[in-house]
Amino acid sequence: MTLQGFKKMVREIHSEPNGGTLSWGRCASTGTLIAILIYVGHIVFHSHALPDLAGASAFAISPYAANRVATAVQSFSSNPVTPSIDPTKV
């Protein structure tokens, strides 16, 4: 796989389905997942035991969940906003 192909794949994974705009929740979740993998790897490497993963799981899920909650609250609005669809492309 070329570098351009890898960049395209990563951008597609982190984009909203219909609009192609980057999703803050997906990008932040990826960052927290990488941070947790480094944290758990460091603990396992130095202590040879798994740490309690309850707090790490909540930390990993929180950015994506916050983004989804905001979208759910907007759906109950009388004038919902759909940021994933660009009106100029419709």
C-alpha positions as CSV (number, residue, x, y, z in Angstrom):
1,M,0.0,0.0,0.0
2,T,1.3,3.4,-0.9
3,L,1.5,6.4,1.4
4,Q,-1.3,8.1,-0.7
5,G,-3.5,5.0,-0.4
6,F,-2.9,4.9,3.4
7,K,-3.8,8.6,3.8
8,K,-7.0,8.1,1.8
9,M,-8.0,5.1,3.9
10,V,-7.3,7.0,7.2
11,R,-9.3,10.0,5.9
12,E,-12.2,7.8,4.9
13,I,-12.3,6.1,8.3
14,H,-12.4,9.4,10.1
15,S,-15.0,11.1,7.9
16,E,-18.8,11.3,8.3
17,P,-20.7,8.9,6.0
18,N,-22.5,11.4,3.7
19,G,-20.6,14.6,3.7
20,G,-17.0,13.5,3.8
21,T,-16.1,16.0,6.5
22,L,-13.8,14.9,9.3
23,S,-15.6,13.7,12.4
24,W,-14.2,15.2,15.7
25,G,-15.5,12.2,17.6
26,R,-13.8,9.7,15.4
27,C,-10.5,11.6,15.4
28,A,-10.5,12.1,19.1
29,S,-11.4,8.5,19.7
30,T,-8.5,7.3,17.6
31,G,-6.2,9.6,19.6
32,T,-7.4,8.3,22.9
33,L,-7.2,4.7,21.7
34,I,-3.5,5.3,20.8
35,A,-2.9,6.9,24.2
36,I,-4.5,4.0,26.0
37,L,-2.5,1.4,24.0
38,I,0.7,3.2,25.0
39,Y,-0.4,3.5,28.6
40,V,-1.4,-0.2,28.9
41,G,1.7,-1.3,27.1
42,H,3.9,0.8,29.4
43,I,2.2,-0.7,32.5
44,V,2.5,-4.2,31.2
45,F,6.1,-3.8,30.2
46,H,7.1,-2.5,33.6
47,S,4.9,-4.4,36.0
48,H,4.1,-7.5,34.0
49,A,0.4,-7.2,35.0
50,L,-2.7,-5.7,33.4
51,P,-4.0,-2.5,35.0
52,D,-7.7,-1.9,35.7
53,L,-9.2,-1.0,32.4
54,A,-12.5,0.5,33.5
55,G,-11.2,4.0,33.6
56,A,-9.3,3.6,30.4
57,S,-12.4,2.3,28.6
58,A,-14.5,5.3,29.7
59,F,-11.7,7.6,28.6
60,A,-11.6,6.0,25.2
61,I,-15.3,6.1,24.6
62,S,-16.0,9.6,25.9
63,P,-15.1,11.7,22.8
64,Y,-17.1,9.7,20.5
65,A,-20.0,9.5,22.9
66,A,-20.0,13.2,23.4
67,N,-20.2,13.7,19.7
68,R,-23.1,11.2,19.4
69,V,-25.0,12.8,22.3
70,A,-24.8,16.2,20.6
71,T,-26.1,14.7,17.4
72,A,-29.0,13.0,19.3
73,V,-29.9,16.2,21.1
74,Q,-30.0,18.1,17.8
75,S,-32.3,15.4,16.3
76,F,-35.0,16.4,18.8
77,S,-34.8,20.0,17.8
78,S,-37.5,21.6,15.6
79,N,-34.7,22.7,13.3
80,P,-32.1,20.0,13.3
81,V,-28.6,20.6,11.9
82,T,-26.9,18.0,9.8
83,P,-23.3,19.0,9.6
84,S,-22.3,15.9,7.6
85,I,-24.2,17.1,4.5
86,D,-22.8,20.0,2.6
87,P,-25.7,21.9,1.0
88,T,-23.6,23.1,-1.9
89,K,-23.0,19.5,-3.0
90,V,-26.7,18.4,-2.9
